[in-house]
Amino acid sequence: MTIVDDRRIAPTDSVLDASDSGETALPTLIYSILTPGLDDGYTPFQGFGVDISKPAYSYFIRLLAVLPASIPEIFSENESLPKLRQLWPHKQATIVGLPSFNITAIGQNDNAISIILALPDDIKVAQEANTAPNPIYVTTEAISGAITVTAYKGHPAQLLDSVIRDRLLALLDPELREKVGDLPLRPPFPAGNEPTRLSGVTEPNETLCESLGYSFSGPVRIDPEIQNSYVDAITHSVDLARSIMEKKPTDAVVYCPSIVRHLYAFGNGFWNKQLRRIRSAEIRKLIKDGIFRNPNYSGFSFSTTSDPDSLNPYSDETASAILQVRQIELSLTAAAIGALATSRVQPAIRLPNAINFHNATLREIERHARRDDPRGQELLHKSYSKLALDMHKQIHSRIIEDIREHVDAITLVADPPLEWLRIDGLPLMIRHEISRIGMTPGNLMLAQCIESGTIEVPLEALLDVLVIRSLQINDPIRPVLEAALDGFNLQRVRTQIIDVTSRDELIVALNNYQGFIAVFDCHGGHGGDDGHGWLQIGTDRLDVWELAHVARIPPIVLLSACSTFALAGSHASVANGLIRSGATTVIGTFLPVDAIRSAIIVARLLLRVDQYLPILKGSHFPAITWRNIVSTFFKMSYATDLLRFFIYDKKWMNESMLTRIGPLANRDINSFHLKWYSRLLRRIARASGKSTTDVQSSIDADSPLMETMYYCQIGRPESISIIID
């Protein structure tokens, strides 16, 4: 059986063949987790909706993650499942509130089997609406017309095998129905020897293993008193997941749970109010240092006996409530990361909590970045170097080594700028293909981890680009982006610049545009630790979170504006707001950016669409992801930053090296040469008469934070597949 694409099976000797000629379109499996969709507020620490803050939803997410991604899985031999999943990895899944359920796209595909997981009352409402095609309902209690998970004793991945087969048979023509009806379902998965660790640090990889047919032998908890026990468990779970796969993955999820930024400061009003209610000083200390300021992996132990001298936070009403809320948040987080890991068939690497504890340094970096004097730049690089070194020290060397040796592409799920972590002299965002999902707010993180599938975009669809400009007539930066676009002489890409002076004009411009790429050219900023980010539209500061459901936000957004994913801002950033409002991916900014350099970065990226993608078409390259396009562009931009640094700042080389060395570096990067960076260092060393050690040392000491590093790739750009041929 040969997979042609993610919905079709080509005829072979399999009885799934519909005929002796042509191809058979199998139904797509479409998963939905249905929530009440109530506006009951959010959990205080990470920002999950209160309506999903129940243990059942973590279970539903884990179950969704392990259930089949495609119909051939239910008929496959156990040993062939990992290969089949890697051929057909993109499970179609979403999480949707009940009020929106009747108007979602789920009902638009008749050749689909809809699998809906929800609490019993919500299942009953969905059954009455009857909008989903060929539905299978899954819930926690026995109700008519639904599968009850509590009565099932087998492997969770095989819960629906027979039900999916029955739905399939009802959709097939009589001849094929008879053949498929004779097919045996896959046998029960064999028992494995590895224990489950009952911990959020390993749960995502255990979920991935279960989705590939592995059965864990039983529980063995991680002992937090043993040194490096969590690192041992994490790396072992990663190795186990890789060992199961037919083809060893070079992608990985790298993640770290966190809370909203302003709650890391325990002197604020929220914490003062909560901690005053806890009478025991020891329990207050446990809440602060054992839960929220634990630099490791949140593991600690305490006795729950009735001994009055024992430390039991559950004996205090306020402490117990805090613990229960945070446990639900962490459970939802682990389940979400597991869903992300299984949807792309990639292991997940958990980082220690300590990487979240750098808010003071992040504020310093932003403060220094606003200065335009040599001393300010010196302090900026010094603060960045401290951050990068501290993060490196906080991550165990075995995890650093795993990323160095086994990982090419990374999906970050975290709040701190892990893109800036340095390995072998290179920041992670330059060394690896990388994108990020913010860990907060929890609802947005959860949706991005669960919602999967591939958006296939023909190259031609990227050629019409909308530029939204909102700058005053007398603003000196108003003509800068337009001039940069003209200067790069785009041949295929057509840019339409629309000037807007109000929220209403912005919404009209967005709704009139049906393309895939929008550029925002305006001023931007953030509202501190607990305020919303904003874009300056006319004379008003627009909260882009308000664009949800009123404006069409294209899948790809480029922000030529300051601090749109701000280091010192809250989770309610401009970039996150645009993701919430409909974008699939956003190019955002960690810091204030220079208008001219920002314009050049936007224009160069569009030039890449204009020139590079057509070249791939001529080389029989079938498809490429948007994440790959942007990541390789960041490498090229970083190489340019280095050349400019050694030409104009250090004055080690003359200006001609920009046009001599630059194209060679670009050629290496575009051909995916593994040693592009070391080759660039050697060329700079030869041109300057220095050693490569001198070149790298100068970068590390004098300018480790290059302009390209001010940018980041947010959302799910790996899910946008650009069809070249």
C-alpha positions in Angstrom: 0.0 0.0 0.0 1.5 3.3 -1.1 0.5 6.7 0.3 0.1 9.2 -2.5 -0.8 12.1 -0.4 -2.5 12.6 3.0 -5.9 11.4 1.7 -5.3 8.9 -1.1 -4.2 5.3 -1.5 -2.8 4.1 -4.8 -3.9 0.6 -6.1 -1.6 -2.2 -5.1 -2.4 -5.8 -4.1 -4.3 -4.5 -1.0 -8.0 -5.3 -0.8 -8.5 -1.6 0.0 -8.1 -0.9 -3.7 -11.3 0.4 -5.1 -10.7 -0.8 -8.6 -8.1 -2.1 -10.9 -7.4 1.4 -12.2 -7.3 4.9 -10.7 -7.1 5.9 -7.0 -9.5 5.6 -4.1 -10.2 8.6 -1.9 -10.5 7.3 1.6 -12.5 9.3 4.1 -10.5 11.8 6.3 -10.6 11.4 10.0 -11.4 14.8 11.6 -11.1 15.2 15.3 -12.8 17.8 17.5 -12.7 18.4 21.2 -15.9 20.1 22.0 -15.9 22.5 25.0 -18.8 24.5 26.6 -17.4 27.7 25.1 -18.5 29.7 28.1 -17.0 33.0 29.0 -16.3 32.1 32.6 -12.9 33.7 32.8 -9.4 32.2 32.9 -7.2 30.4 35.3 -5.0 32.9 37.1 -1.5 31.5 36.4 -1.4 30.4 32.8 -4.7 31.6 31.3 -6.7 28.5 30.4 -10.5 28.9 30.1 -12.2 28.0 33.3 -14.7 26.0 31.3 -12.0 23.5 30.3 -10.2 23.4 33.7 -11.4 19.9 34.4 -9.4 16.7 34.4 -11.6 15.3 31.6 -10.2 17.7 29.1 -6.6 16.7 29.7 -7.8 13.1 29.2 -9.6 14.0 25.9 -6.5 15.7 24.6 -4.3 12.7 25.4 -6.8 10.4 23.8 -7.1 12.5 20.7 -3.3 12.4 20.4 -3.1 8.6 20.3 -6.1 7.8 18.2 -5.5 7.0 14.5 -4.4 9.8 12.1 -5.7 7.9 9.1 -7.9 4.9 8.2 -5.1 2.6 7.1 -3.8 2.6 10.6 -6.7 0.5 11.9 -5.8 -2.3 9.4 -2.0 -2.1 9.7 0.4 -4.6 11.2 1.8 -3.3 14.5 5.4 -3.1 13.3 4.3 -1.0 10.3 2.5 1.7 12.3 5.5 4.0 12.9 6.4 4.1 9.2 2.7 4.6 8.3 2.4 7.5 10.8 5.5 9.2 9.4 4.1 8.9 5.9 0.8 10.3 7.0 1.6 12.4 10.0 -0.8 15.4 9.9 -3.9 14.5 12.0 -6.7 16.9 11.4 -7.8 18.1 14.8 -9.3 21.2 16.5 -10.7 22.4 19.8 -14.0 24.3 19.4 -16.5 25.8 21.7 -20.1 24.6 21.6 -21.5 28.0 20.4 -19.2 27.8 17.3 -19.7 24.1 16.6 -22.5 24.4 14.2 -20.7 26.9 11.9 -17.3 25.3 11.8 -15.8 23.8 8.6 -16.3 20.3 10.0 -19.6 20.0 8.2 -18.1 20.9 4.8 -16.5 17.6 4.0 -18.9 14.7 3.3 -16.1 12.3 2.7 -15.0 12.5 6.3 -15.5 10.7 9.6 -16.0 13.2 12.5 -14.7 12.1 15.9 -16.1 14.3 18.6 -14.8 14.1 22.2 -16.8 16.0 24.9 -18.5 15.8 28.2 -22.0 14.1 28.1 -24.1 17.2 28.2 -22.2 18.7 25.3 -22.3 15.5 23.3 -26.1 15.6 23.6 -26.2 19.1 22.2 -23.9 18.1 19.3 -26.1 15.1 18.6 -29.2 17.3 18.4 -27.4 19.7 16.1 -26.4 16.8 13.8 -24.1 18.9 11.7 -21.0 16.7 11.7 -20.6 14.2 8.8 -20.6 10.6 9.8 -20.0 11.3 13.5 -18.5 9.2 16.2 -19.2 10.6 19.7 -16.8 9.8 22.6 -17.6 10.8 26.2 -17.0 9.8 29.8 -20.5 8.4 30.7 -22.9 6.0 29.1 -25.3 7.9 26.9 -27.2 6.8 23.8 -25.2 7.0 20.6 -21.8 7.6 22.1 -18.7 5.5 23.0 -18.0 5.5 26.7 -14.3 5.6 27.5 -14.6 4.5 31.1 -15.8 1.0 30.0 -12.8 0.4 27.7 -9.9 -1.7 29.0 -7.6 -2.0 26.0 -4.9 0.2 24.5 -6.2 3.8 24.1 -5.0 4.1 20.5 -7.3 1.2 19.6 -10.5 2.4 21.3 -12.3 3.3 18.1 -10.8 0.8 15.6 -14.0 -1.2 15.1 -16.3 1.9 15.2 -14.2 3.7 12.5 -14.3 0.5 10.4 -18.1 0.5 10.7 -18.4 4.1 9.6 -16.0 3.4 6.7 -18.1 0.5 5.5 -21.2 2.7 5.4 -19.4 5.1 3.1 -18.0 2.6 0.6 -19.7 1.2 -2.6 -21.0 -2.3 -2.2 -18.0 -4.1 -4.0 -15.4 -2.4 -1.9 -17.5 -2.7 1.2 -17.4 -6.5 0.9 -13.6 -6.5 0.5 -12.9 -4.1 3.4 -15.4 -5.9 5.6 -13.2 -9.0 5.3 -10.1 -7.2 6.5 -9.0 -8.0 10.0 -8.4 -5.1 12.3 -4.9 -4.6 13.6 -4.1 -7.0 16.5 -3.9 -5.7 20.1 -0.6 -4.0 20.7 1.9 -6.1 22.6 3.0 -5.3 26.2 6.1 -3.3 26.5 8.8 -3.4 29.2 9.1 0.3 30.0 7.2 1.9 32.8 5.2 5.1 32.6 6.7 7.8 34.9 3.4 9.6 35.9 5.1 12.9 35.3 4.4 15.9 33.0 8.1 15.9 32.0 7.8 12.5 30.2 4.1 12.4 29.4 4.4 14.0 25.9 6.9 11.3 24.8 4.8 8.6 26.4 1.8 9.9 24.5 3.9 9.8 21.3 5.0 6.2 22.0 1.4 5.1 22.7 0.3 6.7 19.4 2.8 4.5 17.7 1.5 1.3 19.4 3.7 1.1 22.5 2.2 -0.2 25.7 3.8 0.8 29.0 4.2 -1.9 31.6 3.0 0.1 34.7 3.8 3.2 36.8 7.2 4.0 38.4 7.4 7.5 39.7 10.4 9.7 39.4 12.2 10.2 42.7 12.8 14.0 43.1 15.4 13.3 45.8 17.7 11.6 43.3 20.1 14.0 41.5 19.3 14.5 37.8 16.4 12.0 38.1 14.2 14.3 35.9 16.9 14.8 33.3 17.4 11.0 33.2 13.7 10.4 32.7 13.4 13.1 30.0 16.3 11.9 28.0 15.3 8.3 28.3 11.7 9.1 27.2 13.1 10.9 24.1 15.4 8.0 23.3 12.5 5.5 23.6 10.3 7.5 21.3 13.1 7.7 18.7 13.8 4.0 19.0 10.2 3.1 18.0 10.2 5.2 14.8 11.1 3.7 11.4 12.9 6.9 10.5 14.7 8.7 13.3 13.2 12.2 13.5 15.3 15.3 13.4 12.5 17.6 14.5 11.7 18.1 18.2 9.4 20.1 20.5 11.4 22.0 23.1 9.2 23.4 25.8 8.9 24.7 29.4 5.7 25.5 31.3 5.4 28.9 32.7 3.0 31.4 34.3 2.0 34.9 33.2 5.0 37.2 33.5 3.7 39.6 36.2 3.0 36.7 38.7 6.7 35.8 38.9 6.9 38.9 41.2 5.6 37.9 44.6 5.3 41.4 45.9 2.3 42.3 43.7 -1.3 42.7 44.9 -2.5 39.3 43.7 0.1 37.4 45.7 -0.2 39.6 48.8 -3.9 38.9 48.9 -3.4 35.1 48.4 -0.5 34.6 50.7 -2.0 36.5 53.6 -4.7 33.9 53.7 -2.2 31.1 54.3 -1.4 31.0 58.0 1.6 28.7 57.8 4.9 30.3 56.9 6.2 26.9 55.8 3.3 26.4 53.4 3.7 29.9 52.0 7.3 29.1 51.3 6.4 25.8 49.7 3.9 27.5 47.4 6.5 30.1 46.3 9.6 28.0 46.2 8.3 24.5 45.6 5.7 25.4 42.9 6.4 28.8 41.3 10.1 29.4 41.9 11.3 25.9 41.7 14.3 26.2 39.3 14.2 22.5 38.3 11.2 20.4 37.2 8.6 21.2 39.9 9.2 18.0 41.7 8.9 18.0 45.5 7.4 15.7 48.1 5.4 16.2 51.3 3.4 14.0 53.7 -0.4 14.0 53.6 -0.7 12.2 57.0 -2.8 13.6 59.8 0.4 14.4 61.8 0.0 18.0 62.9 3.7 18.6 62.5 3.8 17.4 58.9 3.8 20.0 56.0 0.6 19.4 54.1 -0.5 22.3 51.8 -3.8 20.6 51.2 -4.7 21.2 54.8 -4.9 24.9 54.0 -7.9 26.0 52.0 -6.1 28.8 50.0 -2.9 26.7 49.4 -5.0 23.7 48.3 -6.9 25.8 45.8 -3.7 27.2 44.4 -2.2 23.8 44.1 -5.3 22.3 42.4 -5.5 25.1 39.8 -1.8 24.8 39.0 -2.0 21.0 38.7 -4.8 21.3 36.2 -2.8 23.9 34.2 0.2 21.7 34.1 -1.9 18.7 33.2 -3.4 20.6 30.3 0.1 21.7 29.2 1.5 18.2 29.2 -1.4 17.0 27.2 -1.1 19.8 24.7 2.6 19.1 24.2 1.8 15.5 23.7 -0.7 16.4 21.0 1.8 18.6 19.3 4.5 15.8 19.5 2.2 13.2 18.0 0.8 15.5 15.3 4.3 16.0 13.8 5.8 12.6 15.0 8.6 14.3 17.0 9.8 13.9 20.6 9.4 16.6 23.2 12.3 17.9 25.3 11.3 19.6 28.6 13.6 22.4 29.9 13.9 23.4 33.6 11.7 26.1 35.1 14.8 28.3 35.8 14.8 29.6 32.2 11.6 31.5 33.1 13.3 33.5 35.9 15.1 36.2 33.8 12.6 39.0 33.7 14.9 41.5 35.3 17.6 40.8 32.6 14.9 41.0 29.8 13.8 44.4 31.0 17.5 45.5 31.0 17.9 44.3 27.5 14.9 46.2 26.3 16.0 49.3 28.2 19.4 49.2 26.6 18.0 48.5 23.1 16.1 51.8 23.2 19.4 53.7 23.5 21.2 54.8 20.4 24.6 55.6 21.9 27.8 53.4 22.1 27.5 52.9 25.8 23.9 51.7 25.4 24.9 49.2 22.8 27.8 48.0 25.0 25.3 47.4 27.9 22.9 45.7 25.5 25.4 43.1 24.4 26.6 42.6 27.9 23.1 42.0 29.2 22.3 39.6 26.3 25.5 37.7 26.9 24.6 37.2 30.5 21.1 36.0 29.5 22.5 33.5 27.0 25.2 32.2 29.4 22.7 31.8 32.3 20.2 29.9 30.1 22.9 27.6 28.9 24.1 26.9 32.4 20.5 26.1 33.6 20.0 23.5 30.9 21.7 20.2 31.6 24.6 19.4 29.4 22.9 16.1 28.2 19.9 18.0 26.9 22.2 20.6 25.2 24.1 17.6 23.6 20.9 16.0 22.4 19.8 19.2 20.7 23.2 19.6 19.2 23.6 16.1 17.9 20.0 15.0 17.0 17.8 18.0 16.3 17.6 20.1 13.1 14.1 21.7 13.4 12.6 22.9 16.6 9.1 24.0 17.7 9.6 26.0 20.9 6.7 26.2 23.3 7.9 28.6 25.9 7.8 32.3 26.9 11.5 33.3 27.3 13.6 34.0 24.1 15.1 30.5 23.8 15.9 31.5 20.2 18.9 33.4 21.8 20.4 30.3 23.5 23.8 29.8 22.0 25.2 26.4 21.0 28.7 26.3 19.4 28.8 30.0 19.0 25.5 30.3 17.2 22.1 31.4 18.6 19.5 28.6 18.4 17.4 30.6 15.9 20.3 30.6 13.4 21.7 27.2 14.1 18.3 25.4 13.7 15.1 25.8 11.7 12.8 27.2 14.4 9.4 28.6 15.3 7.7 29.3 18.5 4.4 29.0 20.4 4.0 31.1 23.5 3.3 29.1 26.6 0.9 31.8 27.8 -1.9 32.4 27.4 -2.8 28.8 28.0 -5.9 28.8 25.8 -4.0 30.1 22.8 -1.1 27.6 23.3 -3.6 24.7 23.7 -5.4 25.6 20.4 -2.1 25.9 18.5 -0.8 22.5 19.8 -4.0 20.7 19.1 -5.1 22.2 15.8 -3.1 20.5 13.1 -3.2 19.5 9.5 -1.4 21.1 6.5 -2.3 24.2 4.6 -1.2 23.7 1.0 -0.6 26.9 -0.8 0.4 27.2 -4.5 3.4 29.4 -5.1 1.3 31.8 -7.1 -1.0 32.5 -4.1 1.9 34.2 -2.3 2.6 36.7 -5.0 -0.1 39.3 -4.1 0.9 41.0 -0.8 -1.0 43.5 1.2 0.9 46.2 3.0 -1.1 48.0 5.7 0.6 51.4 6.4 -0.5 53.7 9.2 2.1 56.4 9.6 1.5 60.2 9.7 2.3 62.2 6.6 5.2 64.0 8.4 6.6 60.8 10.0 10.1 60.4 8.7 9.8 56.6 8.5 6.6 56.7 6.4 8.4 56.2 3.0 11.0 53.8 4.2 9.3 50.4 3.6 7.9 51.6 0.2 11.4 52.7 -0.8 12.9 49.4 0.2 10.3 47.4 -1.8 11.0 49.6 -4.8 14.8 49.2 -4.3 14.7 45.4 -4.4 12.9 45.5 -7.7 10.5 42.6 -7.1 9.6 41.0 -10.4 6.8 38.5 -9.5 5.6 39.7 -6.1 3.0 42.4 -6.4 2.6 44.7 -3.3 -0.5 46.8 -2.7 0.1 49.6 -0.1 -3.0 50.8 1.6 -2.9 53.7 4.1 -5.3 53.4 7.0 -6.0 56.0 9.7 -8.6 54.2 11.8 -9.6 50.8 13.1 -12.6 50.7 10.7 -10.4 51.4 7.7 -8.0 48.7 8.8 -10.8 46.1 9.0 -12.2 47.1 5.6 -8.7 46.7 4.0 -8.2 43.3 5.6 -11.6 42.0 4.7 -11.2 43.1 1.1 -7.9 41.2 0.8 -8.1 37.5 0.0 -4.4 36.7 -0.3 -2.0 35.0 2.0 0.6 37.6 3.2 -0.1 40.9 5.0 2.6 43.3 6.1 1.9 45.9 8.9 4.0 49.0 8.6 3.4 51.1 11.7 4.5 51.9 15.2 4.0 49.3 17.9 4.7 48.6 21.5 3.5 46.8 24.6 1.7 47.5 27.9 4.2 46.1 30.4 4.0 42.9 32.3 0.2 42.8 32.5 -1.1 45.0 29.6 -1.9 44.4 26.0 0.5 45.1 23.1 -0.7 47.6 20.5 -0.2 48.9 17.0 -0.5 52.6 16.2 -3.4 52.9 13.7 -4.0 56.6 13.0 -4.0 58.4 16.3 -5.1 55.3 18.3 -3.3 52.4 19.9 -5.2 49.4 18.5 -5.5 46.2 20.6 -5.3 43.6 17.8 -7.0 41.0 20.0 -10.2 43.0 19.1 -9.8 42.0 15.4 -10.9 38.4 16.2 -14.2 37.6 14.3 -14.4 41.0 12.7 -11.4 41.1 10.3 -9.9 38.5 8.0 -6.3 38.0 9.1 -4.3 36.3 6.4 -2.3 33.1 7.2 1.0 34.9 7.1 1.7 38.3 8.8 4.9 40.2 8.7 5.2 43.0 11.4 7.4 45.9 10.5 6.8 47.4 14.0 8.5 47.6 17.4 8.1 45.1 20.2 5.3 43.0 18.8 6.4 39.9 20.8 8.1 42.0 23.5 10.7 40.6 25.8 9.4 42.7 28.7 5.8 42.6 27.7 2.9 40.4 28.7 1.5 37.3 27.0 -1.1 39.6 25.4 1.3 40.6 22.6 0.5 41.9 19.2 1.8 38.7 17.6 -0.3 36.5 19.9 -3.3 38.7 19.2 -3.0 38.2 15.5 -2.7 34.5 15.9 -5.8 34.6 18.1 -7.5 36.6 15.3 -6.8 34.1 12.6 -3.2 34.2 11.4 -1.3 30.9 11.2 2.1 32.5 11.6 3.5 35.9 12.4 7.0 37.4 12.1 7.2 39.4 15.3 9.8 41.5 17.1 11.3 41.0 20.6 12.6 44.5 20.8 12.3 48.0 19.3 13.6 47.8 15.7 15.3 50.3 13.4 12.9 51.4 10.7 15.4 51.2 7.8 16.7 47.8 8.8 13.2 46.5 9.5 12.2 47.6 6.0 15.1 45.9 4.5 14.3 42.6 6.3 10.7 42.7 5.1 11.8 43.5 1.5 14.4 40.8 1.5 12.0 38.2 2.7 9.5 39.2 -0.1 12.5 39.0 -2.5 13.0 35.5 -1.3 9.4 34.6 -2.3 10.0 36.5 -5.6 13.2 34.8 -6.7 14.1 31.8 -4.5 10.9 29.9 -4.8 10.7 30.0 -8.6 14.3 28.7 -8.6 13.1 25.7 -6.6 10.4 25.1 -9.1 12.9 24.7 -11.8 14.9 22.2 -9.7 11.9 19.8 -9.2 11.5 20.7 -5.6 7.9 19.7 -4.9 7.1 21.7 -1.7 8.7 23.7 1.1 7.3 24.9 4.4 7.0 28.6 5.3 9.1 27.9 8.4 12.0 26.6 6.2 11.8 29.7 4.0 11.9 32.1 7.0 14.6 30.1 8.9 16.9 30.0 5.9 16.3 33.7 5.4 17.2 34.4 9.0 20.5 32.6 8.4 21.2 34.8 5.3 20.2 37.9 7.2 22.5 36.9 10.1 25.4 36.4 7.7 24.8 39.9 6.4 24.8 41.3 9.9 28.2 39.6 10.6 29.7 41.0 7.4 28.5 44.5 8.2 29.8 44.2 11.7 33.3 43.3 10.5 33.2 45.9 7.7 31.7 48.9 9.4 32.1 48.4 13.1 35.4 46.5 13.4 36.8 47.8 10.1 38.6 44.5 9.6 37.5 44.2 5.9 36.7 46.6 3.1 33.2 47.1 1.8 33.7 44.9 -1.3 33.6 41.8 1.0 29.9 42.4 1.4 29.3 41.5 -2.3 32.0 38.9 -2.5 31.5 36.8 0.7 27.7 37.5 1.0 26.6 35.6 -2.1 28.9 32.7 -1.2 27.3 32.4 2.2 23.8 32.6 0.7 24.6 29.9 -1.8 25.8 27.6 1.1 22.6 28.4 3.1 20.2 27.9 0.2 21.9 24.5 -0.6 21.5 23.5 3.0 25.2 23.1 3.5 25.8 21.7 7.0 29.0 23.7 7.5 27.8 27.1 6.1 28.7 28.9 9.3 32.2 27.6 9.6 32.8 28.3 5.9 31.6 31.9 6.5 34.0 32.3 9.5 36.9 31.0 7.4 36.1 33.5 4.6 35.9 36.4 7.0 39.1 35.2 8.6 41.0 35.1 5.3 39.6 38.5 4.2 40.6 40.1 7.5 43.9 38.4 8.1 42.7 37.0 11.4 42.1 33.5 12.7 38.6 31.9 12.9 39.1 31.9 16.7 39.6 35.7 16.6 36.6 36.1 14.4 34.3 34.1 16.7 35.8 35.7 19.8 35.1 39.1 18.5 31.4 38.2 17.8 31.0 36.8 21.3 32.6 39.7 23.0 31.6 42.8 20.9 28.3 42.0 19.1 26.6 38.7 20.1 23.1 40.2 19.6 22.7 40.9 15.9 19.8 42.8 14.4 18.3 39.7 12.8 17.9 38.2 16.3 15.4 40.9 17.2 12.9 38.9 15.1 11.0 35.7 15.8 8.7 33.3 13.9 5.5 32.7 15.9 2.7 30.2 15.4 2.7 27.1 13.2 4.6 28.1 10.0 5.6 24.4 9.5 2.0 23.7 8.7 2.0 26.0 5.7 3.3 23.9 2.8 4.1 25.9 -0.4 3.5 23.8 -3.5 6.4 24.4 -5.9 5.7 21.9 -8.6 
